[in-house]
Amino acid sequence: MDVSVIIVNYNVKDFLVQCLTSLQIALEGIDAEIIIIDNDSEDGSREYVPKKFPNLRYHWLDRNIGFGAANNIGIEEARGKYVLLLNPDTIIEKDTIRSMMTFMDREPRCGIAGCRVLNADGTFQLACRRGLPTPWASFCKLFGLQALFPSSQLFARYNMTYKSEHETYDVDALIGAFMFCRKEALNQASGFDTDFFMYGEDVDLCHRVQKNGWTIRYFHEPTIIHFKGESSRRSSMNEIKVFYDAMEIFARKHFGHSTLFLFILRLGIKLRSMYAMIEQHGWDVMFMILDAISIVSALMLATTVRFGAPFAFPEYAYPTVFIAMMFITLISLLTSGGYFEHTGRIRPVITGYFAAFFVLSSLTYFFKDFAFSRGVLLMSMGFALAFSITARMLWHAYHTIKGKKADRRVLIIGKNDHEAEILNALHTADKHNTIIIGRVKTHRDDTQYVHLPILGELSELEPIVLHHEIDEILIIDKTIDAMHMLGLSMALQQHKVRIHAVSEYDDVIVSHIAQEISGISPDIPKVNLRIFRHRLIKRCGDLALALFFLSLGLPLVFLLSDHPISFIKTMIDVLIGRMSIVGVYTNDALFPDALPGMTGLAHIGNATMMSPSVIHDLDAHYIRYHTPGLDLEILLKHFVRNGLRGFKLRS
């Protein structure tokens, strides 16, 4: 057999259908097989995809074992001379497979080859050819030197931005989304290292193949589109943490002899993780700062209204009153869901301010020296609430006009027998920010079927896009295949226009494209344990219990625990954040936010009698549906059944 194509799917059935459609065209006349490994998708892939493509080989796993481990299943049974490791969120052109086979045939020492990879808007995806993340390259990447000097061979080795994307050359690593491998080289390397759950396994594989004497080549002629990060977007995984954990695993494995490098790497990873989290939740951080300013300003304004001066309280009250009001109000907003959950929502903000007013007014009964004026407190909360609501209303206005809720101007290319259904999907109520501007004709358009204004011919596409300020292009003409789509994407690369294609009507594909165009996120499993206020309450509870058992409750430990020393050691682990009182049973890369627990759903159900898949499901249920109340319920059940016995202790 010539080629075995292995695709690992996880919650992206819409992209997988697009990928397989383009892949089947590319494999015409080639002796090939397609192997699909599904990592326990929850989006109906198992029921839907085999009906569309019944002649493929499928493996339906009962849990997500990770990208590398799933690929290894396909590699082990692959019969092809070459193995193409392909992501489901890709579209390949008609001649891609043949071009790669020809290239590998004339490069007998090439173990793995990659191609030119584009983003959906036509821009070049830097990760498709990389240098080895050596200590120096990693340092430059983590501390921003590569971004400052992208053309420098000294500073930009990580993503090799000093190299042209339009040339062919040796590289150290390729992107896992498209790796055209010689089966012999894969067998020598024993496939992927399963220590990497996701990210980093492609770099590690390339490095080991290279150490076995093979070359790794970037071949610029074939081009694919990669809709990057779709599987991780639709999972409960903390993508940022998994990425940087993978980076550390690679460094430990290949550069573990350098203690200094590992220290600098961890420092860089911490800084980059913090930066990534701030970037991800930038608006929430901004709202916290604005709310803090609002609280201080509101107190000064209320004091001026009541007493005629902004600092009318006694000298000893400052800065205590400002700090106390800010701290209590921000904590109230945080615990009510005003931050890090649904950015810009007004309802939890109102709840938070009412809670803060109740707490602050209650404290004046205990701290009489600060009971200056409840009228000032009431006015302060009212003014601050008005400022906070105004800020969020302005935020909503901005995003409606310029941001993610802004109108998306759509251009249609060609015609389709199911055009009405496709356009209706774009016009549904929850996608009201989509404006269809008109149509561009292809050579087969017949004006009697046209229901939209014609803006010109396909040869005039670029000026049409510029003149009408087009954001998205939807191709509905069957004659425009993946190769033409790639060509259009590259031609419009500088304009950052996203291109979508639907050659025939399909509910899943049309629904996915409508979501993409309108900017609506797909249904992503909610993860309660990742909610900041849940984690904050959980951590405070852990600290309180750990401090109790290490101090006042110490006699109970020696009296009631079968292993008091191990119990104390475990409590120290809880105190420093290595464990949690209530948590998951096993460490799983899918649950990087969850700490192993002394007790949990699996623990109270007698985990020793359960299969690994059942334990995994219980852990997944815990992190997804976690609430402080669930923790309390588990803890009470544990104490009722076992007292201080039965906890999972450190040995």
Secondary structure, 3 states (H helix, E strand, C coil): CCEEEEEEECCCHHHHHHHHHHHHHHCCCCCEEEEEEECCCCCCHHHHHHHHCCCCEEEECCCCCCHHHHHHHHHHHCCCCEEEEECCCEEECCCHHHHHHHHHHHCCCEEEEEEEEECCCCCECHHHEECCCCHHHHHHHHCCHHHHCCCCCCCCCCCCCCCCCCCCEECCEECCCEEEEEHHHHHHHCCCCCCCCCCCHHHHHHHHHHHCCCEEEEEEEEEEEECCCHHHHCCCCCHHHHHHHHHHHHHHHHHCCCHHHHHHHHHHHHHHHHHHHHHHCHHHHHHHHHHHHHHHHHHHHHHHHHHCCCCCCCHHHCCHHHHHHHHHHHHHHHHCCCCCCCCCCCHHHHHHHHHHHHHHHHHCCCCHHHCCCHHHHHHHHHHHHHHHHHHHHHHHHHHHHCCCCCCEEEEEECCCCCHHHHHHHHCCHHHCCEEEEEEEECCCCCHHHCCCCEEEEHHHHHHHHHHCCCCEEEECCCCCCHHHHHHHHHHCHHHCCEEEECCCCCHHHHHHHHHHHHCCCCCCCCCHHHCHHHHHHHHHHHHHHHHHHCCCCHHHHHHHCCCHHHHHHHHHHHHHCCCEEECECCCCCCCCCCCEEEECHHHHCCHHHCCHHHHHHHHHHHHHCCCHHHHHHHHHHHHHHHCCCCCCCCC
